[in-house]
Amino acid sequence: MSSESSQQDELIPKRTPLPKFQLFLVFLVQFAEPVTATVIAPFVNQFVRDTGIIGGDERKTGYYAGVIGSVFFFAEALTVFHWGWASDRVGRRPILLLGPVGLSLAMLSFGMSHNYWILVVSRAIQGVFNGNIGVSKTVIAEITDSTNIADAFAIMPMTWSIGSTIGPILGGILSEPAKRWPQSFGRFEFFHTHAYFLPCAAAGLFSLLSGAIAFVGLKETLPSAIANEKRKRAAEASVETSIISSDSTTPLLTDDTASYGSSDSTGRLGDNELPSIKGDANAPPPFRTLLVPQVMTPQMVYMVLAFVDMSSQILLPLVYSTSIPVGGLGLDPYHIGIILSVFGFVNAIVQLTMLGRLIRRFGPRNVYFVAQISYVVNIGLYPFLIHFARQAGRVDSKVWVVIVAQLVSRLTNGMAWGAIQIIIVDSAPTKAALGAVNGMAQALGSVSRSIGPSVASSLFSITLERNLAGGNMVYLVLAGS
């Protein structure tokens, strides 16, 4: 028995240490995206009302807030594949570093606005530069292998969770600073007329700093770029050393598959049953070769996940901020920000400590299935929240119990992202196709995300205006989707 177990242990590949510093830089850039994306969550509905676009009818807030949520992902959907395509040709590093600069400018524009349509345009610009998130996923896949990729992608939901913690904190605490701190910010007329500039500026500054830090140490991982660099060094060495033999130069011209950033560093794509793409392994494959079931099935699953998740995310602050008589909880931006921040902190710990282990034990497909089921629980708890709030006329202990139960179900929701991303990476025919495969997934997901906010928020408003299914139609539809 002992000999058999020892033989089995020998068959299990030793886990490769994660390239911590490079992962840190990639996640730092990625970290700015949830911060800038969620900083507006506590105050965006009030911001929309303050622009006067709703004409004093609070029930219409969902329509206009939904447009702001949708345009972000619509713009991302139009550009995300092109970011991935560009990264396959000019390199991952320049594309990845461009994002934080654009995000910071978009946040400043959003915070300075008084006009609803400028808010929409600013949010769209933010969506364009958020589109390079697919490139960061490609970099992660290129610097990991089959023994540690689950651990690397387990950090990704944690990064979003921490960013989603800091974002609402900034948005909730720093919004309306003139009212919150009249003795300091209240002395400046600017903060009276631009009540939401401070949190937007803080998020934009953070994004800019993350890009500056990554600029210093982030390495290129595109296989063809690495191969070209090796050839360049070999050519330079041949000029400087006139007696280099052909045998000694050959290793410089070949692609070291065991090195960082190499085209086969994962060691798992060779086991894939996808049809191989002919030609240079470092050359991006034709797009038509990706339109096969093995690649497209995970893409469609990702698309459904994005719709359900985005609809769930847009409902939470919308329901929480709507007054109790109309059909919400009547919470202010400060308390919404605190709730989202506490959840983000707990979610970060859960994802970091459990997701990698669960994926290694049960596999990404099983983890994804359970996570998807938990969305039904999450959305199905909204009618209970509203019922108890109306019954008490306030947010009492019963309401808080349901809020906690709902947030606990969201912890499982977050695991779906790490699981589906591994499935998508494994569907790529070659490493050279990773940029396109991740870009396509991000594009399709962005289409769903652009539809989700409008569908969820508009259905929410229609449900309240017409009292459909006792004010619960929106939850029944989304839970069934």
Order of alpha helices (4+ residues) and beta strands (2+ residues): alpha-alpha-alpha-alpha-alpha-alpha-alpha-alpha-alpha-alpha-alpha-alpha-alpha-alpha-alpha-alpha-alpha-alpha-alpha-alpha-alpha
